[in-house]
């Protein structure tokens, strides 16, 4: 009996030792997983910092506008739009989040209703979203009082692959564009940019005013336009004496 009891005790001790060894092996095998996860998080965090640094290091304003070729809808027809084809004209390029939304149609129709004012200033307007050209067409073919756009006076560009939004640094993590607006001059250089968050729209009046100021200083390179300048207002010479003369005149 003593031999049997001793044998049973030895078996139990051996079993407990084996179980403890197995748990240690399991915990040891999980450690690399945690390490890999931590490494992955660190890599993603580092990548985000690198992206931010890259974007801030090369602002678009003052540099050539990223060129693109994409499908678009204009006059209820599909067409191809190449930004470079607009060389020799000014371009107001604006991004909006999505078709069939709420703030977006107020902006798109506002620019369309005043398109002739832009045309008189040798300026074309292009709207861009990540929707397909088919979605654009369906929205245009829907009347305004039914949540659509109706006919508009300029092309809506499809950025389905999100390459244009990425190039202009307006693409969100959710895959839609912020309300970015860029004024590109006749040489294809970005001269102005604004980016609004999703919940509030932009001003056509301010876009026109900014365009007028830009064209004035390009036509009069020895002048600069002060805050809120409109055609007919006093400009100034970009030097200390010119600044004094400006403030004396207002």
FENPE-V826958 format. One record per backbone hydrogen bond with DSSP energy under -1.0 kcal/mol. CO is the residue of the C=O (numbers start at 0). NH is the residue of the N-H. Records with the same first field share a line. If there is no record, write none. Layout:
CO = NH ; NH
This chain:
0 = 4
1 = 5
2 = 6
3 = 7
4 = 8
5 = 9
6 = 10
7 = 11
8 = 12
9 = 13
10 = 14
11 = 15
12 = 16
13 = 17
14 = 18
15 = 19
16 = 20
17 = 21
18 = 22
19 = 23
20 = 24
21 = 25
22 = 26
23 = 27
24 = 28
25 = 29
26 = 30
29 = 33
30 = 34
31 = 35
32 = 36
33 = 37
34 = 38
35 = 39
36 = 40
37 = 41
38 = 42
39 = 43
40 = 44
41 = 45
42 = 46
43 = 47
44 = 48
45 = 49
46 = 50
47 = 51
48 = 52
49 = 53
50 = 54
51 = 55
52 = 56
59 = 62
62 = 189
67 = 82
69 = 80
70 = 157
71 = 78
72 = 155
73 = 76
76 = 73
78 = 71
80 = 69
81 = 84
82 = 85
83 = 86
85 = 88
89 = 123
90 = 183
91 = 125
92 = 181
93 = 127
102 = 106
103 = 107
104 = 108
105 = 109
106 = 110
107 = 111
108 = 112
111 = 114
113 = 117
114 = 118
115 = 119
117 = 120 ; 122
118 = 121
121 = 89
123 = 91
125 = 93
126 = 156
127 = 95
128 = 158
131 = 135
132 = 136
133 = 137
134 = 138
135 = 139
136 = 140
138 = 141 ; 148
141 = 149
142 = 145 ; 147
143 = 146
154 = 126
155 = 72
156 = 128
158 = 161
161 = 165
162 = 166
163 = 167
164 = 169
165 = 168
169 = 177
171 = 174
175 = 171
177 = 179
178 = 195
179 = 94
180 = 193
181 = 92
182 = 190 ; 191
183 = 90
184 = 187
185 = 87
187 = 64
188 = 184
189 = 61
191 = 182
193 = 180
195 = 178
202 = 206
203 = 207
204 = 208
205 = 209
206 = 210
207 = 211
208 = 212
209 = 213
210 = 214
211 = 215
212 = 216
213 = 217
214 = 218
215 = 219
219 = 222
223 = 235
225 = 228
229 = 232
235 = 223
236 = 238
238 = 242
239 = 243
240 = 244
241 = 245
242 = 246
243 = 247
244 = 248
245 = 249
